[in-house]
Amino acid sequence: DKGNYRHFMAKEIAEQPEVIGHTLAHYVDMAKGRVKLADNLPFDFKSLDRIAISACGTAYYAGLVARYWFERYARIPVDIDVASEFRYREPPLNSNGLALVISQSGETADTLASLRHCMESGMKAAAIVNVPSSTIAREADAVFPTLAGPEIGVASTKALSCQLTVLACLAIAAGRARGVLTEQEERKLITALIELPRLIVDVLKIEHQIEGMAKSFSKAKDVLYLGRGTSYPVALEGALKLKEISYIHAEGYAAGELKHGPIALVDETVPVVVIAPHDHLFEKTVSNMQEVAARGGKIILITDERGAAEAEGVGEVLVVPASNPFVAPMVCLVPVQLIAYHTAVFMGTDVDQPRNLAKSVTVE
Ligand code: F6R
């Protein structure tokens, strides 16, 4: 049931504060300010050599964000690849590593094959899934459910937010187990997570501004998305969402890669969405942004108040609430979802059932 919404996608975007809250309630002991996981996990974060993540599409981008988190907060090396490559790449696997697959449907053929491949080579395998009765959930050694509820829109939105929520909790648990995070640091990260639903409610208030940009996006033939650090996977996700539902060609790049090729595409007809919360990478991204501006590119900057003040005059700015950099990718995700949604609505495409796409991809 779409309720009062025009599309399932709109409803699912709006539900994100609530479903992130549900997911957090499952993984966080609110009274103690600590992550709680089952006592009988079939692996131990403390003794892991590495984590090998595989997933497809949007779920893969969740894994890309998580790589930064596991490396930074738990000092675990992470391998990550799209599942369709991972299974044929023949990476040397070792039994001290943990395989981690991420899938909304739990039925994606390539992701399932990666899971089986890792388990056959003696690795323990964990799965983050939204459908508890799915094949991937049944086969994995450990299942970490996302509590997004059924996702009907083909373009994944709330499932990604919940995947990130679970991954954030796992990274914190790993950081504690490995003695990287102090109790105080853990509590700080948990506080940031607990504030997230409220921050996203605030982000949703700029929906009107984003709707007003739809017309100009709809005229573009190409759109670029740029970000650094954990904003880079957000850029990839923004580009994928726009392609999927509006059929406008879009690409996401690590901001530092711009000058290695894609800058050749920039002219006054190309909107460039820059995702840059005011963190330790902000200055660097801004200098990439100035290179775009100098070539006439139309900049749409997603940042917080401080970032907006420092980048004044740069183009259109979408101001999101300031947050701990840990959760910033989840805050910045929402505007890129809304850009894709409103552009597609403006263009009159079938938002919930985009052409050529299926909700669950059960063939290679
Ligand atoms: C994008 C999208 C797809 C899926 C991908 C994996 O909006 O929905 O890219 O993320 O097909 O699907 P799951 O998560 O079901 O394995």
Boltz pocket constraint, residues with backbone or C-beta under 6 A from the ligand:
constraints:
  - pocket:
      binder: B
      contacts: [[A, 56], [A, 57], [A, 58], [A, 59], [A, 60], [A, 102], [A, 103], [A, 104], [A, 105], [A, 106], [A, 107], [A, 108], [A, 111], [A, 154], [A, 155], [A, 156], [A, 157], [A, 240], [A, 241], [A, 244], [A, 358], [A, 359], [A, 360], [A, 361]]
      max_distance: 6.0
